[in-house]
């Protein structure tokens, strides 16, 4: 079983002067769920090499068992430093794809041609596609086999407007993910802020926030099984 994990390459938080990237928990928790179940995991990012880590995700209050394990895992850190360039990834080589969030995907993965094509190919090949937190932004320009937005008419979730408001980035991000998913006809729903909430609609799996990362990965494993 082979799974591709796609991470952001974007590190600027709008024009705030602050850094962003991927959220450590949203990468580490799913990675270990997949790897511990025997999946062979490949990492990719638009620019290849080391993807930027959101510095806030390394603060003490956001540490979990998975992030602690990641910090001690030199082999995984080396693997992360040498991600495959996204345009070199071939969907035919993998059984599924997983996108961790962090704010970075709002700027690069939502309109990256290689990412859009990759997701469309996975879906066309009847393989599951999974996204957590801000990563469903990568779905916004993805079309289904019938040419309509892939999320149209499907149950989806992602980082909510109230959660964006809570982190005081509503006026910094290029768009609000919840609003965009609804505009495309996605059947958006959410749970309480910061609580685990994951949805599966056919081959499409989405999670609301960092706390949902592990649940999304477990649903992905069940779907593959």
ROKELUM-303445 format. One record per residue (C-alpha): residue number from 0; x, y, z. Coordinates in Angstrom, 2 decimals, always signed. Example, Ala and Ser with C-alpha at 12.3 -4.5 7.8 and 13.67 -1.06 7.14 Angstrom:
2
+-----+---------+---------+---------+
:   n :      xx :      yy :      zz :
+-----+---------+---------+---------+
:   0 :  +12.30 :   -4.50 :   +7.80 :
:   1 :  +13.67 :   -1.06 :   +7.14 :
+-----+---------+---------+---------+
//
This chain:
225
+-----+---------+---------+---------+
:   n :      xx :      yy :      zz :
+-----+---------+---------+---------+
:   0 :   +0.00 :   +0.00 :   +0.00 :
:   1 :   +1.51 :   +3.30 :   -1.13 :
:   2 :   +0.32 :   +6.73 :   +0.00 :
:   3 :   +1.46 :  +10.15 :   -1.22 :
:   4 :   +1.43 :  +13.02 :   +1.29 :
:   5 :   +1.42 :  +16.48 :   -0.31 :
:   6 :   +2.68 :  +19.44 :   +1.74 :
:   7 :   +2.66 :  +23.17 :   +1.05 :
:   8 :   +5.78 :  +25.07 :   -0.06 :
:   9 :   +4.38 :  +28.49 :   +0.91 :
:  10 :   +5.89 :  +30.22 :   +3.95 :
:  11 :   +4.60 :  +33.83 :   +4.01 :
:  12 :   +1.48 :  +34.64 :   +6.05 :
:  13 :   +0.03 :  +37.22 :   +3.68 :
:  14 :   +1.63 :  +40.63 :   +4.17 :
:  15 :   +1.93 :  +40.30 :   +7.96 :
:  16 :   +5.68 :  +39.66 :   +7.92 :
:  17 :   +5.02 :  +36.42 :   +9.82 :
:  18 :   +5.81 :  +32.91 :   +8.60 :
:  19 :   +3.44 :  +30.05 :   +7.86 :
:  20 :   +3.71 :  +26.61 :   +6.26 :
:  21 :   +2.27 :  +23.22 :   +7.19 :
:  22 :   +0.97 :  +22.44 :  +10.69 :
:  23 :   +3.16 :  +19.80 :  +12.33 :
:  24 :   +0.35 :  +17.82 :  +14.00 :
:  25 :   -1.55 :  +17.58 :  +10.71 :
:  26 :   +1.46 :  +15.93 :   +9.12 :
:  27 :   +2.85 :  +13.86 :  +12.01 :
:  28 :   -0.40 :  +12.29 :  +13.27 :
:  29 :   -1.53 :  +11.01 :   +9.84 :
:  30 :   +1.99 :   +9.98 :   +8.86 :
:  31 :   +2.30 :   +7.64 :  +11.84 :
:  32 :   -1.24 :   +6.26 :  +11.42 :
:  33 :   -0.34 :   +5.34 :   +7.83 :
:  34 :   +3.23 :   +4.18 :   +8.44 :
:  35 :   +2.33 :   +2.13 :  +11.53 :
:  36 :   -0.33 :   +0.35 :   +9.48 :
:  37 :   +2.34 :   -0.68 :   +6.99 :
:  38 :   +1.81 :   +1.94 :   +4.30 :
:  39 :   +4.79 :   +3.07 :   +2.25 :
:  40 :   +4.61 :   +6.87 :   +2.43 :
:  41 :   +6.14 :   +9.29 :   -0.09 :
:  42 :   +6.30 :  +13.03 :   +0.64 :
:  43 :   +5.92 :  +15.72 :   -2.03 :
:  44 :   +5.59 :  +19.52 :   -2.21 :
:  45 :   +5.31 :  +22.05 :   -5.06 :
:  46 :   +8.95 :  +23.14 :   -4.81 :
:  47 :  +10.39 :  +19.86 :   -3.51 :
:  48 :  +12.95 :  +19.72 :   -0.72 :
:  49 :  +12.15 :  +20.97 :   +2.80 :
:  50 :   +8.59 :  +22.29 :   +3.12 :
:  51 :   +8.16 :  +25.19 :   +5.58 :
:  52 :   +6.80 :  +24.39 :   +9.03 :
:  53 :   +4.37 :  +26.87 :  +10.58 :
:  54 :   +6.37 :  +28.13 :  +13.60 :
:  55 :   +3.21 :  +28.40 :  +15.69 :
:  56 :   +2.63 :  +24.66 :  +15.32 :
:  57 :   +5.89 :  +24.07 :  +17.20 :
:  58 :   +4.75 :  +26.01 :  +20.30 :
:  59 :   +4.40 :  +23.92 :  +23.51 :
:  60 :   +0.59 :  +24.21 :  +23.64 :
:  61 :   +0.21 :  +22.49 :  +20.26 :
:  62 :   +2.36 :  +19.45 :  +20.98 :
:  63 :   +0.87 :  +15.95 :  +20.92 :
:  64 :   +2.17 :  +12.41 :  +21.16 :
:  65 :   +2.68 :  +12.39 :  +17.38 :
:  66 :   +4.56 :  +15.71 :  +17.26 :
:  67 :   +6.83 :  +14.58 :  +20.11 :
:  68 :   +7.54 :  +11.36 :  +18.22 :
:  69 :   +8.27 :  +13.38 :  +15.06 :
:  70 :  +10.82 :  +15.56 :  +16.87 :
:  71 :  +12.76 :  +12.44 :  +17.89 :
:  72 :  +12.44 :  +10.78 :  +14.47 :
:  73 :  +15.61 :  +11.71 :  +12.61 :
:  74 :  +14.79 :   +9.42 :   +9.69 :
:  75 :  +11.44 :  +11.13 :   +9.10 :
:  76 :  +12.98 :  +14.58 :   +9.44 :
:  77 :  +15.51 :  +13.64 :   +6.77 :
:  78 :  +12.71 :  +12.31 :   +4.57 :
:  79 :  +10.84 :  +15.59 :   +5.05 :
:  80 :  +13.91 :  +17.60 :   +4.04 :
:  81 :  +13.99 :  +15.86 :   +0.66 :
:  82 :  +10.38 :  +15.87 :   -0.55 :
:  83 :   +9.67 :  +15.01 :   -4.16 :
:  84 :   +8.75 :  +17.86 :   -6.50 :
:  85 :   +4.99 :  +17.69 :   -6.95 :
:  86 :   +5.16 :  +17.85 :  -10.75 :
:  87 :   +7.23 :  +14.65 :  -10.67 :
:  88 :   +4.60 :  +12.68 :   -8.72 :
:  89 :   +2.53 :  +10.19 :  -10.74 :
:  90 :   -0.86 :   +9.20 :   -9.31 :
:  91 :   -0.49 :   +5.75 :  -10.88 :
:  92 :   +2.33 :   +4.99 :   -8.43 :
:  93 :   +0.12 :   +5.38 :   -5.34 :
:  94 :   -3.08 :   +4.03 :   -3.82 :
:  95 :   -4.18 :   +7.27 :   -2.12 :
:  96 :   -3.18 :  +10.87 :   -1.45 :
:  97 :   -3.28 :  +12.87 :   +1.81 :
:  98 :   -2.98 :  +16.65 :   +2.18 :
:  99 :   -2.08 :  +18.12 :   +5.61 :
: 100 :   -3.10 :  +21.70 :   +6.31 :
: 101 :   -1.60 :  +24.77 :   +7.87 :
: 102 :   -2.30 :  +28.14 :   +6.26 :
: 103 :   +0.22 :  +27.60 :   +3.45 :
: 104 :   -2.15 :  +25.66 :   +1.13 :
: 105 :   -4.44 :  +28.72 :   +0.88 :
: 106 :   -1.72 :  +30.43 :   -1.14 :
: 107 :   -0.09 :  +27.67 :   -3.21 :
: 108 :   -1.96 :  +24.36 :   -3.33 :
: 109 :   -5.37 :  +25.85 :   -4.09 :
: 110 :   -4.26 :  +26.84 :   -7.61 :
: 111 :   -1.22 :  +24.64 :   -8.25 :
: 112 :   -1.73 :  +22.99 :  -11.68 :
: 113 :   +0.22 :  +19.85 :  -10.71 :
: 114 :   -1.83 :  +19.43 :   -7.54 :
: 115 :   -5.14 :  +19.97 :   -9.33 :
: 116 :   -4.25 :  +17.47 :  -12.03 :
: 117 :   -2.99 :  +14.96 :   -9.46 :
: 118 :   -6.20 :  +15.04 :   -7.39 :
: 119 :   -8.35 :  +14.74 :  -10.53 :
: 120 :   -6.29 :  +11.73 :  -11.65 :
: 121 :   -6.49 :   +9.98 :   -8.27 :
: 122 :  -10.25 :  +10.46 :   -8.26 :
: 123 :  -10.61 :   +9.27 :  -11.85 :
: 124 :   -8.59 :   +6.18 :  -10.95 :
: 125 :  -11.06 :   +5.48 :   -8.09 :
: 126 :   -8.48 :   +6.15 :   -5.37 :
: 127 :   -9.27 :   +7.99 :   -2.10 :
: 128 :   -8.22 :  +11.63 :   -1.65 :
: 129 :   -7.96 :  +13.05 :   +1.90 :
: 130 :   -7.54 :  +16.59 :   +3.24 :
: 131 :   -7.47 :  +18.17 :   +6.69 :
: 132 :   -7.99 :  +21.68 :   +8.10 :
: 133 :   -6.94 :  +24.26 :   +5.44 :
: 134 :   -5.88 :  +21.58 :   +2.94 :
: 135 :   -9.37 :  +21.25 :   +1.38 :
: 136 :   -8.36 :  +24.54 :   -0.30 :
: 137 :   -6.54 :  +22.25 :   -2.74 :
: 138 :   -9.99 :  +21.09 :   -3.92 :
: 139 :  -11.33 :  +24.48 :   -4.97 :
: 140 :  -10.30 :  +24.25 :   -8.63 :
: 141 :  -10.55 :  +20.48 :   -8.93 :
: 142 :  -13.19 :  +19.14 :  -11.32 :
: 143 :  -14.96 :  +15.82 :  -11.08 :
: 144 :  -15.20 :  +13.42 :  -14.05 :
: 145 :  -18.35 :  +15.26 :  -15.21 :
: 146 :  -16.55 :  +18.63 :  -15.37 :
: 147 :  -18.32 :  +20.19 :  -12.36 :
: 148 :  -16.49 :  +21.11 :   -9.13 :
: 149 :  -15.50 :  +17.91 :   -7.34 :
: 150 :  -16.97 :  +19.14 :   -4.04 :
: 151 :  -20.37 :  +19.99 :   -5.56 :
: 152 :  -23.12 :  +18.00 :   -3.84 :
: 153 :  -20.62 :  +16.25 :   -1.56 :
: 154 :  -20.39 :  +16.33 :   +2.22 :
: 155 :  -17.25 :  +18.26 :   +3.14 :
: 156 :  -15.65 :  +20.05 :   +6.04 :
: 157 :  -12.55 :  +22.17 :   +6.61 :
: 158 :  -11.26 :  +24.98 :   +8.81 :
: 159 :  -14.35 :  +26.95 :   +9.81 :
: 160 :  -14.98 :  +30.68 :   +9.69 :
: 161 :  -15.29 :  +30.76 :  +13.48 :
: 162 :  -11.93 :  +29.03 :  +13.90 :
: 163 :  -10.31 :  +31.49 :  +11.47 :
: 164 :  -11.85 :  +34.30 :  +13.49 :
: 165 :  -10.50 :  +32.77 :  +16.71 :
: 166 :   -6.92 :  +32.84 :  +15.36 :
: 167 :   -7.53 :  +36.43 :  +14.16 :
: 168 :   -6.61 :  +35.75 :  +10.53 :
: 169 :   -9.97 :  +36.40 :   +8.85 :
: 170 :   -8.61 :  +39.57 :   +7.20 :
: 171 :   -5.19 :  +38.06 :   +6.40 :
: 172 :   -6.08 :  +34.90 :   +4.49 :
: 173 :   -6.84 :  +35.23 :   +0.75 :
: 174 :  -10.27 :  +33.63 :   +1.26 :
: 175 :  -12.34 :  +31.85 :   +3.90 :
: 176 :  -12.33 :  +28.13 :   +3.18 :
: 177 :  -15.80 :  +27.45 :   +4.58 :
: 178 :  -17.30 :  +30.13 :   +2.31 :
: 179 :  -15.50 :  +28.87 :   -0.80 :
: 180 :  -16.55 :  +25.25 :   -0.29 :
: 181 :  -20.18 :  +26.39 :   +0.07 :
: 182 :  -19.96 :  +28.61 :   -3.03 :
: 183 :  -18.93 :  +25.58 :   -5.09 :
: 184 :  -21.96 :  +23.61 :   -3.91 :
: 185 :  -20.19 :  +21.59 :   -1.24 :
: 186 :  -22.45 :  +20.40 :   +1.58 :
: 187 :  -20.35 :  +21.95 :   +4.32 :
: 188 :  -20.76 :  +21.04 :   +7.97 :
: 189 :  -18.66 :  +21.38 :  +11.11 :
: 190 :  -18.52 :  +20.39 :  +14.75 :
: 191 :  -17.53 :  +22.62 :  +17.67 :
: 192 :  -14.35 :  +24.62 :  +17.13 :
: 193 :  -11.14 :  +22.65 :  +17.74 :
: 194 :  -12.93 :  +19.30 :  +18.13 :
: 195 :  -12.24 :  +16.32 :  +15.89 :
: 196 :  -14.67 :  +16.12 :  +12.96 :
: 197 :  -14.07 :  +14.12 :   +9.78 :
: 198 :  -16.34 :  +13.25 :   +6.86 :
: 199 :  -16.26 :  +10.67 :   +4.09 :
: 200 :  -18.30 :  +11.06 :   +0.91 :
: 201 :  -17.32 :   +8.27 :   -1.45 :
: 202 :  -13.62 :   +8.67 :   -2.18 :
: 203 :  -13.46 :  +12.18 :   -0.70 :
: 204 :  -12.35 :  +12.48 :   +2.94 :
: 205 :  -12.09 :  +15.81 :   +4.79 :
: 206 :  -11.32 :  +16.92 :   +8.35 :
: 207 :  -12.18 :  +20.21 :  +10.05 :
: 208 :   -9.06 :  +21.18 :  +12.02 :
: 209 :   -5.76 :  +19.91 :  +13.49 :
: 210 :   -7.62 :  +17.73 :  +16.01 :
: 211 :   -9.23 :  +15.90 :  +13.06 :
: 212 :   -5.93 :  +14.80 :  +11.46 :
: 213 :   -5.75 :  +11.34 :  +12.95 :
: 214 :   -9.44 :  +10.64 :  +12.28 :
: 215 :   -9.00 :  +11.54 :   +8.59 :
: 216 :   -6.00 :   +9.20 :   +8.32 :
: 217 :   -7.91 :   +6.37 :   +9.98 :
: 218 :  -10.85 :   +6.80 :   +7.59 :
: 219 :   -8.36 :   +6.78 :   +4.73 :
: 220 :   -6.88 :   +3.48 :   +5.96 :
: 221 :  -10.37 :   +1.96 :   +6.31 :
: 222 :  -11.21 :   +3.09 :   +2.79 :
: 223 :   -8.05 :   +1.51 :   +1.42 :
: 224 :   -8.75 :   -1.72 :   +3.33 :
+-----+---------+---------+---------+
//
